Amino acid sequence: MPIHPYIPNAVPEVRDEMLREMGISDIETLYREIPAELCLGRPLDLPAPLPAEHDLKQHVQALLARNVSCDEYASFLGAGCYRHFVPAVCDEINSRGEFLTAYAGATYSDHGKHQAWFEFQSLLGELLEMDVVGFPTYDWATAAASALLMACRLTRRKEVLVPRNLSPDRLLTLRTCTRSGADLVQVEYDRVDGQLDLADLQRKLSARTAAVYFENPAYLGQIEARGTEIARLAHAAGALSVVGVDPISLGVLAPPSAYGADLVCGDAQPLGVHMQAGGGLCGFIASGDDPRVMAEYPTLFETIARTVRDGEWGFGWATLERTSYDLRDQARDFTGTSTGLWAITAGVYLALMGPRGMREVGEAILQKTHYAIRQLASVPGVCASVFQGLPFREFVVGFDGAGKTVREINDALLARRIFGGKDLSREFPELGQSALYCVTEVTPQADIDRLIAAIEEVLQ
């Protein structure tokens, strides 16, 4: 390894000293536990190094210039990460040094950060109409996995029922994270309206069921109108109702607490956080103020307390001893690197928007979604909405009558500077050639009209 001023321990004398301290003579000794079949067996075929910083900068900029973003192309992609309006104040506050650069710390070293986290939990709890919100997890999928494991521990059961029209990526994370503590069983969805099939749910509920998990809106965009009935059936079987929710919808939809949810999870990314490649997600778990439930949270809590100075409040961690930070391998669940910066950002967004702002955003999304569906319905060979009922932000478009595959259509749209909907033909083959289209409050009417004209041209 060349000596580099910004790479610690690159000096040969320092590396040799570290090796002697470990009692070995060669760095390769540290890698002998790796099975031979997993080793490449030769040096990587890498280009020559760029020693000059300006050369490296130009090289990286050239690579980045090959990317295309939603600023240049019209986008109708969603499926888990969304392009919503981000007020300038969100970026202004989350880029402040005391928030952006500090990884973690106590109240005496991170002035203001703990209060910002407390405000996030309070504002999100008000939106969800839940008493308790834990510190954020990595994303929705990990939050859902922990919520389901909480349900298993609370009920002392292992079976969890989940909808079959769940996001395949989310389902994979759920299976991976709950493998040792829960058995996942899929429940069919109604092919007419896309909602959970209550008859199949009743057949699969049993004394082994710890929880029934569903999402509202669902992965395929449908609003689950039978949430109260699902919760009633789950409770009658002694199971908990766990609901995954998108908080951006709660300005126009009732929160899960209104239809019997015991645990709520989701992702705060739509609340003022930009789409990012591999980041920007912020999962959360919420519940009522039940000490037995709170004891099962894998995440930290922010709390508030009076100080010795009259009228002053302090903010800090609570019940640290029940998490994997203290209990390590004996913890009930794992909590690792969290997404505190995005929690602060979401808190800023909620404080800025307020109830009226959230309602206006939800109404704008509904209006633009239904405008897009109406316009698509005018295109011959296109089924503008595969499912009956009310969708929010996303909807499934069928192309079986179009004479082209979704891939062919999307390739043609890409050539016209449009990101088409996500191809569902492999994830849900029973839906035929179909795609998941997404419209948000920042989707201009002109982009929707351009999409319609482009699809008509492609299908001619």
Sequence and secondary structure as in RCSB ss.txt:
>XXXX:A:sequence
MPIHPYIPNAVPEVRDEMLREMGISDIETLYREIPAELCLGRPLDLPAPLPAEHDLKQHVQALLARNVSCDEYAS
FLGAGCYRHFVPAVCDEINSRGEFLTAYAGATYSDHGKHQAWFEFQSLLGELLEMDVVGFPTYDWATAAASALLM
ACRLTRRKEVLVPRNLSPDRLLTLRTCTRSGADLVQVEYDRVDGQLDLADLQRKLSARTAAVYFENPAYLGQIEA
RGTEIARLAHAAGALSVVGVDPISLGVLAPPSAYGADLVCGDAQPLGVHMQAGGGLCGFIASGDDPRVMAEYPTL
FETIARTVRDGEWGFGWATLERTSYDLRDQARDFTGTSTGLWAITAGVYLALMGPRGMREVGEAILQKTHYAIRQ
LASVPGVCASVFQGLPFREFVVGFDGAGKTVREINDALLARRIFGGKDLSREFPELGQSALYCVTEVTPQADIDR
LIAAIEEVLQ
>XXXX:A:secstr
    TTSTT SHHHHHHHHHHHT S GGGGGTTS GGGS  S         SHHHHHHHHHHHHTT   TTTSEE
   TT       HHHHHHHTSHHHHT     TTTSTTHHHHHHHHHHHHHHHHT SEE   BSSHHHHHHHHHHH
HHHHHT  EEEEETTS HHHHHHHHHHHTTT EEEEE B TTT SB HHHHHHH  TTEEEEEEEES TTSB  T
THHHHHHHHHHTT EEEEEE GGGGGTS  GGGGT SEEEEE TTTT    SS    EEEEE S HHHHTT SS 
EEEEEE SSTT EEEEEE GGGSHHHHGGGSSS   S  HHHHHHHHHHHHHHHHHHHHHHHHHHHHHHHHHHHH
HTTSTT BS SS S BSSEEEEE GGGTS HHHHHHHHHHTTEE  EE TTT GGG SEEEEE  TT  HHHHHH
HHHHHHHHH 
